[in-house]
Amino acid sequence: MSGGETPLPIPNREVKPTSADGTAFCGRVGRRLIYCKGVLPLLVKHLFLFIMKWLPNVENLNVTDIFNLYNLPLSEIIKIANDFRFKINPFNVVTYVIERNINYTNVCCVKCKFCNFSVNRNDKSSFLLLYDKIKEKIVELYAYGGKQILLQGGLNNQVRLSYYINLFAFLKEEFPDLIIHGLSPPEIVFIARVENKSVEYVIDALIEAGLDSLPGGGAEILSDRVRKIISPAKCSSNEWLEVMRIAHKKNLPTSATMMFGHVETLEERFLHLIKIRDLQKQKGNNYGFLSFILWPFQSKNTRLVKEFSIKKVSISEYIRMLALSRIVLYNIPHIQPSWLTMGTEVAQLCLHAGADDMGSIMIEENVVSAAGVSKPSMTEDIIKNLIIEAGFTPAKRNNKFEKECIFK
Ligand code: SF4
């Protein structure tokens, strides 16, 4: 399906039956049944098919509906998400991309409480990469068989719009088939502020210079209550959404993300999904969000974990949120688990819970690993084998999710 023009009902569980115990349900009625489950399991079993007929249309799920879905037994939410996955992406193929993360600067004036990557300008370890250094990294990327970079950096007011424009022009001249998947809504908003220009002006200039797609970093949780706590100086949730709205209007492919498991409430997570889903409804025939990537907060040595008592996201909680995202974001074509933060085995399980993309082999990663995750050592062969071992056919893709090579 190409991004949700057709209303997609929650799969009819009568047509594709669930497990024998029949305890799955959702919708408002289901919430009450959760509390009865221990007391009246037989009643739940016999009411199951009856309740399924009342399922709300997935395109308009509200917070209560999502809460009820979230509270399903894990096996049931996984089954529904997997049904959705195969309705949206009917082939037994899982994609990946060969991409290099390049962080052009670690100087950032914003100081998010969950970030160990950024430093002050006068810090000994501060850097701003010269064009030739970036070129060197891309030469290595091509040696790996890749041609896509994920270019992101801190919010550094020494880096003007001309840095990006000249960099993109330079790189496209050196590597004509290079794909620049770069920056993020907070960076775009920041550049616009530094330049005293509109967001639209900046996006136009970057597209003109060679930006191919815009990653959805910096969304964290799209709640200003949460953002005031974890990243008070970063763009607001409305600003994040507005950048994406303009990018979609320009037909620039984008992705959406969520970093969860810190100070947000469940309702704030669900509203985050609703905001992304509703923005995607406005994309018309343009690319819009092509994928959604979900990762848990990485706490090691962060100021956030020192200030708040934060429980680590468990594996089942992660898989539940991923499955939920697949259902609620019915109009986003691809769902990606985070093998970097959750491990490759969890990512394989996620392929049976709604995910259909393993993301990048991440030839270089500096940001998440600064908060306690081991540096990745992924190769194309490893990612292909992970996909095969999980029961799928691997396919190499590009930033538009066009399959460049299917490994039958
Ligand atoms: S997450 Fe990004 S914006 Fe926030 S402090 Fe780190 S580099 Fe800066």
Residues whose N, C-alpha, C, O or C-beta is under 5 A from the ligand:
A	BS01	SF4	C108 V110 K111 C112 C115 S118 G153 G154 L155
